[in-house]
Amino acid sequence: MAKRSKVKDNARKSRPTTKGEHRAFTDEQIRLRAYEIYVARAETPGDELGDWLQAEQELCSEGNRR
């Protein structure tokens, strides 16, 4: 049996969570929201990471309001 990598385990644990966060969002949900942000920006390329982080933040904020 293969041993699990401590690096992988630590990476999973190091994900920041916000107080009161109740559910995680899938990559697909974040990807779709990031795409909407990209389209709203007139489809100007070059800020994929920024779009992803903004989408993640918006989804988390929306989830905390529910």
PDBQT receptor file of N, H, CA, C and O in Angstrom, charges set to zero:
ATOM      1  N   MET A   1       0.847  -1.174   0.000  1.00  0.00    +0.000 N 
ATOM      2  CA  MET A   1       0.000   0.000   0.000  1.00  0.00    +0.000 C 
ATOM      3  C   MET A   1       0.900   1.247   0.000  1.00  0.00    +0.000 C 
ATOM      4  O   MET A   1       1.881   1.307   0.741  1.00  0.00    +0.000 OA
ATOM      5  N   ALA A   2       0.565   2.221  -0.821  1.00  0.00    +0.000 N 
ATOM      6  H   ALA A   2      -0.232   2.172  -1.423  1.00  0.00    +0.000 HD
ATOM      7  CA  ALA A   2       1.364   3.445  -0.917  1.00  0.00    +0.000 C 
ATOM      8  C   ALA A   2       1.045   4.375   0.246  1.00  0.00    +0.000 C 
ATOM      9  O   ALA A   2      -0.100   4.477   0.686  1.00  0.00    +0.000 OA
ATOM     10  N   LYS A   3       2.075   5.047   0.730  1.00  0.00    +0.000 N 
ATOM     11  H   LYS A   3       3.005   4.964   0.372  1.00  0.00    +0.000 HD
ATOM     12  CA  LYS A   3       1.886   5.999   1.820  1.00  0.00    +0.000 C 
ATOM     13  C   LYS A   3       1.415   7.325   1.246  1.00  0.00    +0.000 C 
ATOM     14  O   LYS A   3       1.831   7.722   0.158  1.00  0.00    +0.000 OA
ATOM     15  N   ARG A   4       0.565   7.994   1.965  1.00  0.00    +0.000 N 
ATOM     16  H   ARG A   4       0.227   7.672   2.849  1.00  0.00    +0.000 HD
ATOM     17  CA  ARG A   4       0.083   9.294   1.527  1.00  0.00    +0.000 C 
ATOM     18  C   ARG A   4       1.162  10.335   1.781  1.00  0.00    +0.000 C 
ATOM     19  O   ARG A   4       1.879  10.282   2.780  1.00  0.00    +0.000 OA
ATOM     20  N   SER A   5       1.258  11.248   0.889  1.00  0.00    +0.000 N 
ATOM     21  H   SER A   5       0.675  11.291   0.078  1.00  0.00    +0.000 HD
ATOM     22  CA  SER A   5       2.249  12.307   1.009  1.00  0.00    +0.000 C 
ATOM     23  C   SER A   5       1.826  13.311   2.070  1.00  0.00    +0.000 C 
ATOM     24  O   SER A   5       0.686  13.774   2.080  1.00  0.00    +0.000 OA
ATOM     25  N   LYS A   6       2.748  13.645   2.960  1.00  0.00    +0.000 N 
ATOM     26  H   LYS A   6       3.675  13.270   2.952  1.00  0.00    +0.000 HD
ATOM     27  CA  LYS A   6       2.450  14.655   3.968  1.00  0.00    +0.000 C 
ATOM     28  C   LYS A   6       2.224  16.010   3.326  1.00  0.00    +0.000 C 
ATOM     29  O   LYS A   6       1.450  16.820   3.837  1.00  0.00    +0.000 OA
ATOM     30  N   VAL A   7       2.892  16.262   2.214  1.00  0.00    +0.000 N 
ATOM     31  H   VAL A   7       3.521  15.605   1.799  1.00  0.00    +0.000 HD
ATOM     32  CA  VAL A   7       2.713  17.536   1.515  1.00  0.00    +0.000 C 
ATOM     33  C   VAL A   7       1.272  17.668   1.047  1.00  0.00    +0.000 C 
ATOM     34  O   VAL A   7       0.662  18.724   1.208  1.00  0.00    +0.000 OA
ATOM     35  N   LYS A   8       0.720  16.594   0.463  1.00  0.00    +0.000 N 
ATOM     36  H   LYS A   8       1.216  15.736   0.333  1.00  0.00    +0.000 HD
ATOM     37  CA  LYS A   8      -0.663  16.635   0.010  1.00  0.00    +0.000 C 
ATOM     38  C   LYS A   8      -1.604  16.835   1.187  1.00  0.00    +0.000 C 
ATOM     39  O   LYS A   8      -2.520  17.655   1.114  1.00  0.00    +0.000 OA
ATOM     40  N   ASP A   9      -1.392  16.099   2.268  1.00  0.00    +0.000 N 
ATOM     41  H   ASP A   9      -0.649  15.433   2.327  1.00  0.00    +0.000 HD
ATOM     42  CA  ASP A   9      -2.244  16.232   3.440  1.00  0.00    +0.000 C 
ATOM     43  C   ASP A   9      -2.190  17.650   3.987  1.00  0.00    +0.000 C 
ATOM     44  O   ASP A   9      -3.223  18.221   4.336  1.00  0.00    +0.000 OA
ATOM     45  N   ASN A  10      -0.992  18.221   4.064  1.00  0.00    +0.000 N 
ATOM     46  H   ASN A  10      -0.153  17.757   3.780  1.00  0.00    +0.000 HD
ATOM     47  CA  ASN A  10      -0.859  19.593   4.562  1.00  0.00    +0.000 C 
ATOM     48  C   ASN A  10      -1.507  20.592   3.633  1.00  0.00    +0.000 C 
ATOM     49  O   ASN A  10      -2.072  21.582   4.096  1.00  0.00    +0.000 OA
ATOM     50  N   ALA A  11      -1.443  20.360   2.331  1.00  0.00    +0.000 N 
ATOM     51  H   ALA A  11      -0.984  19.555   1.954  1.00  0.00    +0.000 HD
ATOM     52  CA  ALA A  11      -2.054  21.274   1.364  1.00  0.00    +0.000 C 
ATOM     53  C   ALA A  11      -3.563  21.305   1.555  1.00  0.00    +0.000 C 
ATOM     54  O   ALA A  11      -4.186  22.363   1.471  1.00  0.00    +0.000 OA
ATOM     55  N   ARG A  12      -4.140  20.153   1.809  1.00  0.00    +0.000 N 
ATOM     56  H   ARG A  12      -3.634  19.293   1.877  1.00  0.00    +0.000 HD
ATOM     57  CA  ARG A  12      -5.587  20.102   2.032  1.00  0.00    +0.000 C 
ATOM     58  C   ARG A  12      -5.965  20.844   3.301  1.00  0.00    +0.000 C 
ATOM     59  O   ARG A  12      -6.985  21.532   3.337  1.00  0.00    +0.000 OA
ATOM     60  N   LYS A  13      -5.164  20.715   4.327  1.00  0.00    +0.000 N 
ATOM     61  H   LYS A  13      -4.335  20.156   4.297  1.00  0.00    +0.000 HD
ATOM     62  CA  LYS A  13      -5.467  21.345   5.606  1.00  0.00    +0.000 C 
ATOM     63  C   LYS A  13      -5.210  22.845   5.586  1.00  0.00    +0.000 C 
ATOM     64  O   LYS A  13      -5.773  23.579   6.399  1.00  0.00    +0.000 OA
ATOM     65  N   SER A  14      -4.368  23.310   4.669  1.00  0.00    +0.000 N 
ATOM     66  H   SER A  14      -3.910  22.714   4.009  1.00  0.00    +0.000 HD
ATOM     67  CA  SER A  14      -3.982  24.713   4.699  1.00  0.00    +0.000 C 
ATOM     68  C   SER A  14      -4.965  25.621   3.983  1.00  0.00    +0.000 C 
ATOM     69  O   SER A  14      -4.756  26.834   3.943  1.00  0.00    +0.000 OA
ATOM     70  N   ARG A  15      -6.045  25.063   3.411  1.00  0.00    +0.000 N 
ATOM     71  H   ARG A  15      -6.215  24.078   3.444  1.00  0.00    +0.000 HD
ATOM     72  CA  ARG A  15      -7.028  25.896   2.726  1.00  0.00    +0.000 C 
ATOM     73  C   ARG A  15      -7.658  26.850   3.732  1.00  0.00    +0.000 C 
ATOM     74  O   ARG A  15      -8.197  26.414   4.749  1.00  0.00    +0.000 OA
ATOM     75  N   PRO A  16      -7.594  28.147   3.455  1.00  0.00    +0.000 N 
ATOM     76  CA  PRO A  16      -8.167  29.098   4.401  1.00  0.00    +0.000 C 
ATOM     77  C   PRO A  16      -9.686  28.990   4.412  1.00  0.00    +0.000 C 
ATOM     78  O   PRO A  16     -10.311  28.815   3.367  1.00  0.00    +0.000 OA
ATOM     79  N   THR A  17     -10.261  29.094   5.574  1.00  0.00    +0.000 N 
ATOM     80  H   THR A  17      -9.753  29.236   6.423  1.00  0.00    +0.000 HD
ATOM     81  CA  THR A  17     -11.714  29.097   5.685  1.00  0.00    +0.000 C 
ATOM     82  C   THR A  17     -12.127  30.368   6.393  1.00  0.00    +0.000 C 
ATOM     83  O   THR A  17     -11.375  30.934   7.187  1.00  0.00    +0.000 OA
ATOM     84  N   THR A  18     -13.311  30.797   6.097  1.00  0.00    +0.000 N 
ATOM     85  H   THR A  18     -13.922  30.337   5.452  1.00  0.00    +0.000 HD
ATOM     86  CA  THR A  18     -13.816  31.990   6.751  1.00  0.00    +0.000 C 
ATOM     87  C   THR A  18     -14.717  31.568   7.898  1.00  0.00    +0.000 C 
ATOM     88  O   THR A  18     -15.282  30.475   7.887  1.00  0.00    +0.000 OA
ATOM     89  N   LYS A  19     -14.846  32.426   8.873  1.00  0.00    +0.000 N 
ATOM     90  H   LYS A  19     -14.387  33.315   8.882  1.00  0.00    +0.000 HD
ATOM     91  CA  LYS A  19     -15.694  32.129  10.013  1.00  0.00    +0.000 C 
ATOM     92  C   LYS A  19     -17.120  31.912   9.514  1.00  0.00    +0.000 C 
ATOM     93  O   LYS A  19     -17.660  32.739   8.779  1.00  0.00    +0.000 OA
ATOM     94  N   GLY A  20     -17.706  30.829   9.907  1.00  0.00    +0.000 N 
ATOM     95  H   GLY A  20     -17.267  30.158  10.505  1.00  0.00    +0.000 HD
ATOM     96  CA  GLY A  20     -19.073  30.538   9.520  1.00  0.00    +0.000 C 
ATOM     97  C   GLY A  20     -19.211  29.876   8.164  1.00  0.00    +0.000 C 
ATOM     98  O   GLY A  20     -20.330  29.685   7.687  1.00  0.00    +0.000 OA
ATOM     99  N   GLU A  21     -18.110  29.524   7.538  1.00  0.00    +0.000 N 
ATOM    100  H   GLU A  21     -17.202  29.679   7.926  1.00  0.00    +0.000 HD
ATOM    101  CA  GLU A  21     -18.191  28.867   6.232  1.00  0.00    +0.000 C 
ATOM    102  C   GLU A  21     -18.810  27.495   6.421  1.00  0.00    +0.000 C 
ATOM    103  O   GLU A  21     -18.333  26.690   7.221  1.00  0.00    +0.000 OA
ATOM    104  N   HIS A  22     -19.873  27.238   5.680  1.00  0.00    +0.000 N 
ATOM    105  H   HIS A  22     -20.261  27.892   5.031  1.00  0.00    +0.000 HD
ATOM    106  CA  HIS A  22     -20.593  25.991   5.873  1.00  0.00    +0.000 C 
ATOM    107  C   HIS A  22     -20.402  24.995   4.754  1.00  0.00    +0.000 C 
ATOM    108  O   HIS A  22     -20.564  23.793   4.969  1.00  0.00    +0.000 OA
ATOM    109  N   ARG A  23     -20.060  25.459   3.562  1.00  0.00    +0.000 N 
ATOM    110  H   ARG A  23     -19.928  26.435   3.387  1.00  0.00    +0.000 HD
ATOM    111  CA  ARG A  23     -19.889  24.500   2.484  1.00  0.00    +0.000 C 
ATOM    112  C   ARG A  23     -18.789  24.954   1.546  1.00  0.00    +0.000 C 
ATOM    113  O   ARG A  23     -18.559  26.149   1.359  1.00  0.00    +0.000 OA
ATOM    114  N   ALA A  24     -18.136  24.005   0.979  1.00  0.00    +0.000 N 
ATOM    115  H   ALA A  24     -18.323  23.034   1.131  1.00  0.00    +0.000 HD
ATOM    116  CA  ALA A  24     -17.087  24.302   0.012  1.00  0.00    +0.000 C 
ATOM    117  C   ALA A  24     -17.717  24.310  -1.373  1.00  0.00    +0.000 C 
ATOM    118  O   ALA A  24     -18.713  23.631  -1.621  1.00  0.00    +0.000 OA
ATOM    119  N   PHE A  25     -17.141  25.064  -2.243  1.00  0.00    +0.000 N 
ATOM    120  H   PHE A  25     -16.332  25.615  -2.042  1.00  0.00    +0.000 HD
ATOM    121  CA  PHE A  25     -17.623  25.137  -3.607  1.00  0.00    +0.000 C 
ATOM    122  C   PHE A  25     -16.726  24.290  -4.485  1.00  0.00    +0.000 C 
ATOM    123  O   PHE A  25     -15.520  24.183  -4.257  1.00  0.00    +0.000 OA
ATOM    124  N   THR A  26     -17.334  23.694  -5.485  1.00  0.00    +0.000 N 
ATOM    125  H   THR A  26     -18.313  23.781  -5.670  1.00  0.00    +0.000 HD
ATOM    126  CA  THR A  26     -16.567  22.850  -6.386  1.00  0.00    +0.000 C 
ATOM    127  C   THR A  26     -15.773  23.726  -7.352  1.00  0.00    +0.000 C 
ATOM    128  O   THR A  26     -16.096  24.894  -7.571  1.00  0.00    +0.000 OA
ATOM    129  N   ASP A  27     -14.744  23.140  -7.914  1.00  0.00    +0.000 N 
ATOM    130  H   ASP A  27     -14.482  22.192  -7.736  1.00  0.00    +0.000 HD
ATOM    131  CA  ASP A  27     -13.964  23.857  -8.924  1.00  0.00    +0.000 C 
ATOM    132  C   ASP A  27     -14.855  24.277 -10.083  1.00  0.00    +0.000 C 
ATOM    133  O   ASP A  27     -14.663  25.346 -10.662  1.00  0.00    +0.000 OA
ATOM    134  N   GLU A  28     -15.816  23.452 -10.417  1.00  0.00    +0.000 N 
ATOM    135  H   GLU A  28     -15.972  22.583  -9.947  1.00  0.00    +0.000 HD
ATOM    136  CA  GLU A  28     -16.719  23.762 -11.530  1.00  0.00    +0.000 C 
ATOM    137  C   GLU A  28     -17.546  25.014 -11.231  1.00  0.00    +0.000 C 
ATOM    138  O   GLU A  28     -17.716  25.862 -12.107  1.00  0.00    +0.000 OA
ATOM    139  N   GLN A  29     -18.055  25.139 -10.018  1.00  0.00    +0.000 N 
ATOM    140  H   GLN A  29     -17.917  24.450  -9.306  1.00  0.00    +0.000 HD
ATOM    141  CA  GLN A  29     -18.830  26.324  -9.643  1.00  0.00    +0.000 C 
ATOM    142  C   GLN A  29     -17.957  27.577  -9.696  1.00  0.00    +0.000 C 
ATOM    143  O   GLN A  29     -18.387  28.622 -10.184  1.00  0.00    +0.000 OA
ATOM    144  N   ILE A  30     -16.746  27.466  -9.199  1.00  0.00    +0.000 N 
ATOM    145  H   ILE A  30     -16.396  26.617  -8.803  1.00  0.00    +0.000 HD
ATOM    146  CA  ILE A  30     -15.832  28.603  -9.211  1.00  0.00    +0.000 C 
ATOM    147  C   ILE A  30     -15.450  28.945 -10.644  1.00  0.00    +0.000 C 
ATOM    148  O   ILE A  30     -15.395  30.118 -11.015  1.00  0.00    +0.000 OA
ATOM    149  N   ARG A  31     -15.188  27.919 -11.450  1.00  0.00    +0.000 N 
ATOM    150  H   ARG A  31     -15.233  26.966 -11.150  1.00  0.00    +0.000 HD
ATOM    151  CA  ARG A  31     -14.815  28.141 -12.852  1.00  0.00    +0.000 C 
ATOM    152  C   ARG A  31     -15.915  28.874 -13.607  1.00  0.00    +0.000 C 
ATOM    153  O   ARG A  31     -15.635  29.801 -14.367  1.00  0.00    +0.000 OA
ATOM    154  N   LEU A  32     -17.166  28.465 -13.402  1.00  0.00    +0.000 N 
ATOM    155  H   LEU A  32     -17.394  27.712 -12.785  1.00  0.00    +0.000 HD
ATOM    156  CA  LEU A  32     -18.278  29.121 -14.088  1.00  0.00    +0.000 C 
ATOM    157  C   LEU A  32     -18.415  30.586 -13.668  1.00  0.00    +0.000 C 
ATOM    158  O   LEU A  32     -18.650  31.454 -14.509  1.00  0.00    +0.000 OA
ATOM    159  N   ARG A  33     -18.269  30.858 -12.383  1.00  0.00    +0.000 N 
ATOM    160  H   ARG A  33     -18.078  30.152 -11.700  1.00  0.00    +0.000 HD
ATOM    161  CA  ARG A  33     -18.359  32.243 -11.915  1.00  0.00    +0.000 C 
ATOM    162  C   ARG A  33     -17.190  33.061 -12.441  1.00  0.00    +0.000 C 
ATOM    163  O   ARG A  33     -17.371  34.218 -12.823  1.00  0.00    +0.000 OA
ATOM    164  N   ALA A  34     -15.994  32.481 -12.467  1.00  0.00    +0.000 N 
ATOM    165  H   ALA A  34     -15.848  31.542 -12.157  1.00  0.00    +0.000 HD
ATOM    166  CA  ALA A  34     -14.822  33.181 -13.007  1.00  0.00    +0.000 C 
ATOM    167  C   ALA A  34     -15.036  33.507 -14.484  1.00  0.00    +0.000 C 
ATOM    168  O   ALA A  34     -14.634  34.571 -14.954  1.00  0.00    +0.000 OA
ATOM    169  N   TYR A  35     -15.663  32.595 -15.207  1.00  0.00    +0.000 N 
ATOM    170  H   TYR A  35     -15.989  31.730 -14.826  1.00  0.00    +0.000 HD
ATOM    171  CA  TYR A  35     -15.955  32.846 -16.620  1.00  0.00    +0.000 C 
ATOM    172  C   TYR A  35     -16.937  34.006 -16.764  1.00  0.00    +0.000 C 
ATOM    173  O   TYR A  35     -16.774  34.841 -17.654  1.00  0.00    +0.000 OA
ATOM    174  N   GLU A  36     -17.944  34.071 -15.911  1.00  0.00    +0.000 N 
ATOM    175  H   GLU A  36     -18.076  33.393 -15.188  1.00  0.00    +0.000 HD
ATOM    176  CA  GLU A  36     -18.894  35.185 -15.943  1.00  0.00    +0.000 C 
ATOM    177  C   GLU A  36     -18.181  36.512 -15.691  1.00  0.00    +0.000 C 
ATOM    178  O   GLU A  36     -18.499  37.520 -16.323  1.00  0.00    +0.000 OA
ATOM    179  N   ILE A  37     -17.233  36.511 -14.782  1.00  0.00    +0.000 N 
ATOM    180  H   ILE A  37     -16.975  35.692 -14.269  1.00  0.00    +0.000 HD
ATOM    181  CA  ILE A  37     -16.458  37.719 -14.491  1.00  0.00    +0.000 C 
ATOM    182  C   ILE A  37     -15.649  38.122 -15.718  1.00  0.00    +0.000 C 
ATOM    183  O   ILE A  37     -15.590  39.301 -16.067  1.00  0.00    +0.000 OA
ATOM    184  N   TYR A  38     -15.030  37.146 -16.370  1.00  0.00    +0.000 N 
ATOM    185  H   TYR A  38     -15.079  36.188 -16.086  1.00  0.00    +0.000 HD
ATOM    186  CA  TYR A  38     -14.257  37.379 -17.589  1.00  0.00    +0.000 C 
ATOM    187  C   TYR A  38     -15.137  37.982 -18.687  1.00  0.00    +0.000 C 
ATOM    188  O   TYR A  38     -14.730  38.936 -19.349  1.00  0.00    +0.000 OA
ATOM    189  N   VAL A  39     -16.324  37.439 -18.883  1.00  0.00    +0.000 N 
ATOM    190  H   VAL A  39     -16.654  36.663 -18.345  1.00  0.00    +0.000 HD
ATOM    191  CA  VAL A  39     -17.231  37.947 -19.911  1.00  0.00    +0.000 C 
ATOM    192  C   VAL A  39     -17.666  39.375 -19.571  1.00  0.00    +0.000 C 
ATOM    193  O   VAL A  39     -17.730  40.229 -20.455  1.00  0.00    +0.000 OA
ATOM    194  N   ALA A  40     -17.960  39.632 -18.312  1.00  0.00    +0.000 N 
ATOM    195  H   ALA A  40     -17.907  38.938 -17.594  1.00  0.00    +0.000 HD
ATOM    196  CA  ALA A  40     -18.370  40.972 -17.891  1.00  0.00    +0.000 C 
ATOM    197  C   ALA A  40     -17.252  41.996 -18.095  1.00  0.00    +0.000 C 
ATOM    198  O   ALA A  40     -17.517  43.192 -18.222  1.00  0.00    +0.000 OA
ATOM    199  N   ARG A  41     -16.013  41.531 -18.124  1.00  0.00    +0.000 N 
ATOM    200  H   ARG A  41     -15.797  40.560 -18.021  1.00  0.00    +0.000 HD
ATOM    201  CA  ARG A  41     -14.861  42.391 -18.334  1.00  0.00    +0.000 C 
ATOM    202  C   ARG A  41     -14.582  42.550 -19.830  1.00  0.00    +0.000 C 
ATOM    203  O   ARG A  41     -13.471  42.918 -20.213  1.00  0.00    +0.000 OA
ATOM    204  N   ALA A  42     -15.559  42.283 -20.664  1.00  0.00    +0.000 N 
ATOM    205  H   ALA A  42     -16.461  41.984 -20.353  1.00  0.00    +0.000 HD
ATOM    206  CA  ALA A  42     -15.441  42.383 -22.122  1.00  0.00    +0.000 C 
ATOM    207  C   ALA A  42     -14.446  41.373 -22.676  1.00  0.00    +0.000 C 
ATOM    208  O   ALA A  42     -13.797  41.620 -23.693  1.00  0.00    +0.000 OA
ATOM    209  N   GLU A  43     -14.332  40.235 -21.999  1.00  0.00    +0.000 N 
ATOM    210  H   GLU A  43     -14.859  40.034 -21.173  1.00  0.00    +0.000 HD
ATOM    211  CA  GLU A  43     -13.489  39.127 -22.442  1.00  0.00    +0.000 C 
ATOM    212  C   GLU A  43     -12.031  39.524 -22.688  1.00  0.00    +0.000 C 
ATOM    213  O   GLU A  43     -11.377  39.009 -23.595  1.00  0.00    +0.000 OA
ATOM    214  N   THR A  44     -11.544  40.440 -21.871  1.00  0.00    +0.000 N 
ATOM    215  H   THR A  44     -12.076  40.859 -21.134  1.00  0.00    +0.000 HD
ATOM    216  CA  THR A  44     -10.142  40.841 -21.944  1.00  0.00    +0.000 C 
ATOM    217  C   THR A  44      -9.300  39.798 -21.222  1.00  0.00    +0.000 C 
ATOM    218  O   THR A  44      -9.482  39.586 -20.023  1.00  0.00    +0.000 OA
ATOM    219  N   PRO A  45      -8.377  39.139 -21.931  1.00  0.00    +0.000 N 
ATOM    220  CA  PRO A  45      -7.578  38.092 -21.295  1.00  0.00    +0.000 C 
ATOM    221  C   PRO A  45      -6.508  38.655 -20.365  1.00  0.00    +0.000 C 
ATOM    222  O   PRO A  45      -6.201  39.847 -20.392  1.00  0.00    +0.000 OA
ATOM    223  N   GLY A  46      -5.952  37.774 -19.545  1.00  0.00    +0.000 N 
ATOM    224  H   GLY A  46      -6.201  36.806 -19.522  1.00  0.00    +0.000 HD
ATOM    225  CA  GLY A  46      -4.780  38.144 -18.772  1.00  0.00    +0.000 C 
ATOM    226  C   GLY A  46      -4.940  38.186 -17.274  1.00  0.00    +0.000 C 
ATOM    227  O   GLY A  46      -3.967  38.464 -16.573  1.00  0.00    +0.000 OA
ATOM    228  N   ASP A  47      -6.131  37.921 -16.745  1.00  0.00    +0.000 N 
ATOM    229  H   ASP A  47      -6.921  37.695 -17.314  1.00  0.00    +0.000 HD
ATOM    230  CA  ASP A  47      -6.293  37.976 -15.294  1.00  0.00    +0.000 C 
ATOM    231  C   ASP A  47      -7.037  36.746 -14.778  1.00  0.00    +0.000 C 
ATOM    232  O   ASP A  47      -7.969  36.861 -13.983  1.00  0.00    +0.000 OA
ATOM    233  N   GLU A  48      -6.617  35.574 -15.238  1.00  0.00    +0.000 N 
ATOM    234  H   GLU A  48      -5.859  35.480 -15.884  1.00  0.00    +0.000 HD
ATOM    235  CA  GLU A  48      -7.299  34.339 -14.865  1.00  0.00    +0.000 C 
ATOM    236  C   GLU A  48      -7.277  34.095 -13.360  1.00  0.00    +0.000 C 
ATOM    237  O   GLU A  48      -8.296  33.730 -12.773  1.00  0.00    +0.000 OA
ATOM    238  N   LEU A  49      -6.127  34.293 -12.739  1.00  0.00    +0.000 N 
ATOM    239  H   LEU A  49      -5.299  34.589 -13.216  1.00  0.00    +0.000 HD
ATOM    240  CA  LEU A  49      -6.017  34.064 -11.298  1.00  0.00    +0.000 C 
ATOM    241  C   LEU A  49      -6.898  35.050 -10.537  1.00  0.00    +0.000 C 
ATOM    242  O   LEU A  49      -7.597  34.670  -9.597  1.00  0.00    +0.000 OA
ATOM    243  N   GLY A  50      -6.862  36.296 -10.937  1.00  0.00    +0.000 N 
ATOM    244  H   GLY A  50      -6.295  36.605 -11.700  1.00  0.00    +0.000 HD
ATOM    245  CA  GLY A  50      -7.707  37.305 -10.289  1.00  0.00    +0.000 C 
ATOM    246  C   GLY A  50      -9.185  36.970 -10.412  1.00  0.00    +0.000 C 
ATOM    247  O   GLY A  50      -9.950  37.129  -9.461  1.00  0.00    +0.000 OA
ATOM    248  N   ASP A  51      -9.584  36.502 -11.601  1.00  0.00    +0.000 N 
ATOM    249  H   ASP A  51      -8.963  36.372 -12.374  1.00  0.00    +0.000 HD
ATOM    250  CA  ASP A  51     -10.978  36.111 -11.812  1.00  0.00    +0.000 C 
ATOM    251  C   ASP A  51     -11.352  34.942 -10.910  1.00  0.00    +0.000 C 
ATOM    252  O   ASP A  51     -12.427  34.928 -10.310  1.00  0.00    +0.000 OA
ATOM    253  N   TRP A  52     -10.453  33.957 -10.819  1.00  0.00    +0.000 N 
ATOM    254  H   TRP A  52      -9.580  33.967 -11.306  1.00  0.00    +0.000 HD
ATOM    255  CA  TRP A  52     -10.699  32.773  -9.987  1.00  0.00    +0.000 C 
ATOM    256  C   TRP A  52     -10.850  33.184  -8.518  1.00  0.00    +0.000 C 
ATOM    257  O   TRP A  52     -11.788  32.759  -7.844  1.00  0.00    +0.000 OA
ATOM    258  N   LEU A  53      -9.932  34.005  -8.032  1.00  0.00    +0.000 N 
ATOM    259  H   LEU A  53      -9.170  34.351  -8.579  1.00  0.00    +0.000 HD
ATOM    260  CA  LEU A  53      -9.977  34.409  -6.625  1.00  0.00    +0.000 C 
ATOM    261  C   LEU A  53     -11.211  35.254  -6.326  1.00  0.00    +0.000 C 
ATOM    262  O   LEU A  53     -11.821  35.113  -5.266  1.00  0.00    +0.000 OA
ATOM    263  N   GLN A  54     -11.576  36.126  -7.253  1.00  0.00    +0.000 N 
ATOM    264  H   GLN A  54     -11.081  36.241  -8.114  1.00  0.00    +0.000 HD
ATOM    265  CA  GLN A  54     -12.782  36.934  -7.070  1.00  0.00    +0.000 C 
ATOM    266  C   GLN A  54     -14.021  36.044  -7.035  1.00  0.00    +0.000 C 
ATOM    267  O   GLN A  54     -14.906  36.234  -6.201  1.00  0.00    +0.000 OA
ATOM    268  N   ALA A  55     -14.078  35.078  -7.939  1.00  0.00    +0.000 N 
ATOM    269  H   ALA A  55     -13.359  34.924  -8.616  1.00  0.00    +0.000 HD
ATOM    270  CA  ALA A  55     -15.214  34.157  -7.984  1.00  0.00    +0.000 C 
ATOM    271  C   ALA A  55     -15.322  33.367  -6.679  1.00  0.00    +0.000 C 
ATOM    272  O   ALA A  55     -16.409  33.208  -6.125  1.00  0.00    +0.000 OA
ATOM    273  N   GLU A  56     -14.187  32.881  -6.202  1.00  0.00    +0.000 N 
ATOM    274  H   GLU A  56     -13.304  33.010  -6.652  1.00  0.00    +0.000 HD
ATOM    275  CA  GLU A  56     -14.171  32.124  -4.952  1.00  0.00    +0.000 C 
ATOM    276  C   GLU A  56     -14.663  32.983  -3.787  1.00  0.00    +0.000 C 
ATOM    277  O   GLU A  56     -15.457  32.533  -2.962  1.00  0.00    +0.000 OA
ATOM    278  N   GLN A  57     -14.181  34.215  -3.735  1.00  0.00    +0.000 N 
ATOM    279  H   GLN A  57     -13.536  34.580  -4.406  1.00  0.00    +0.000 HD
ATOM    280  CA  GLN A  57     -14.583  35.124  -2.665  1.00  0.00    +0.000 C 
ATOM    281  C   GLN A  57     -16.076  35.429  -2.738  1.00  0.00    +0.000 C 
ATOM    282  O   GLN A  57     -16.762  35.417  -1.715  1.00  0.00    +0.000 OA
ATOM    283  N   GLU A  58     -16.581  35.701  -3.938  1.00  0.00    +0.000 N 
ATOM    284  H   GLU A  58     -16.024  35.711  -4.768  1.00  0.00    +0.000 HD
ATOM    285  CA  GLU A  58     -18.003  36.005  -4.096  1.00  0.00    +0.000 C 
ATOM    286  C   GLU A  58     -18.870  34.823  -3.691  1.00  0.00    +0.000 C 
ATOM    287  O   GLU A  58     -19.874  34.995  -3.000  1.00  0.00    +0.000 OA
ATOM    288  N   LEU A  59     -18.492  33.635  -4.114  1.00  0.00    +0.000 N 
ATOM    289  H   LEU A  59     -17.676  33.495  -4.675  1.00  0.00    +0.000 HD
ATOM    290  CA  LEU A  59     -19.279  32.449  -3.769  1.00  0.00    +0.000 C 
ATOM    291  C   LEU A  59     -19.276  32.204  -2.262  1.00  0.00    +0.000 C 
ATOM    292  O   LEU A  59     -20.307  31.853  -1.687  1.00  0.00    +0.000 OA
ATOM    293  N   CYS A  60     -18.144  32.384  -1.632  1.00  0.00    +0.000 N 
ATOM    294  H   CYS A  60     -17.306  32.669  -2.098  1.00  0.00    +0.000 HD
ATOM    295  CA  CYS A  60     -18.072  32.206  -0.181  1.00  0.00    +0.000 C 
ATOM    296  C   CYS A  60     -18.914  33.241   0.548  1.00  0.00    +0.000 C 
ATOM    297  O   CYS A  60     -19.609  32.924   1.513  1.00  0.00    +0.000 OA
ATOM    298  N   SER A  61     -18.846  34.477   0.079  1.00  0.00    +0.000 N 
ATOM    299  H   SER A  61     -18.281  34.735  -0.705  1.00  0.00    +0.000 HD
ATOM    300  CA  SER A  61     -19.646  35.545   0.694  1.00  0.00    +0.000 C 
ATOM    301  C   SER A  61     -21.127  35.264   0.516  1.00  0.00    +0.000 C 
ATOM    302  O   SER A  61     -21.912  35.433   1.448  1.00  0.00    +0.000 OA
ATOM    303  N   GLU A  62     -21.505  34.838  -0.668  1.00  0.00    +0.000 N 
ATOM    304  H   GLU A  62     -20.867  34.701  -1.426  1.00  0.00    +0.000 HD
ATOM    305  CA  GLU A  62     -22.903  34.503  -0.956  1.00  0.00    +0.000 C 
ATOM    306  C   GLU A  62     -23.363  33.346  -0.089  1.00  0.00    +0.000 C 
ATOM    307  O   GLU A  62     -24.478  33.366   0.432  1.00  0.00    +0.000 OA
ATOM    308  N   GLY A  63     -22.524  32.344   0.070  1.00  0.00    +0.000 N 
ATOM    309  H   GLY A  63     -21.619  32.327  -0.354  1.00  0.00    +0.000 HD
ATOM    310  CA  GLY A  63     -22.876  31.194   0.898  1.00  0.00    +0.000 C 
ATOM    311  C   GLY A  63     -23.029  31.552   2.354  1.00  0.00    +0.000 C 
ATOM    312  O   GLY A  63     -23.849  30.952   3.049  1.00  0.00    +0.000 OA
ATOM    313  N   ASN A  64     -22.265  32.512   2.838  1.00  0.00    +0.000 N 
ATOM    314  H   ASN A  64     -21.599  32.999   2.274  1.00  0.00    +0.000 HD
ATOM    315  CA  ASN A  64     -22.349  32.925   4.239  1.00  0.00    +0.000 C 
ATOM    316  C   ASN A  64     -23.592  33.767   4.504  1.00  0.00    +0.000 C 
ATOM    317  O   ASN A  64     -24.064  33.833   5.639  1.00  0.00    +0.000 OA
ATOM    318  N   ARG A  65     -24.125  34.407   3.471  1.00  0.00    +0.000 N 
ATOM    319  H   ARG A  65     -23.742  34.353   2.549  1.00  0.00    +0.000 HD
ATOM    320  CA  ARG A  65     -25.333  35.223   3.648  1.00  0.00    +0.000 C 
ATOM    321  C   ARG A  65     -26.574  34.371   3.738  1.00  0.00    +0.000 C 
ATOM    322  O   ARG A  65     -27.594  34.821   4.259  1.00  0.00    +0.000 OA
ATOM    323  N   ARG A  66     -26.509  33.147   3.240  1.00  0.00    +0.000 N 
ATOM    324  H   ARG A  66     -25.680  32.783   2.816  1.00  0.00    +0.000 HD
ATOM    325  CA  ARG A  66     -27.711  32.275   3.232  1.00  0.00    +0.000 C 
ATOM    326  C   ARG A  66     -27.983  31.681   4.565  1.00  0.00    +0.000 C 
ATOM    327  O   ARG A  66     -28.947  30.932   4.723  1.00  0.00    +0.000 OA
TER     328      ARG A  66
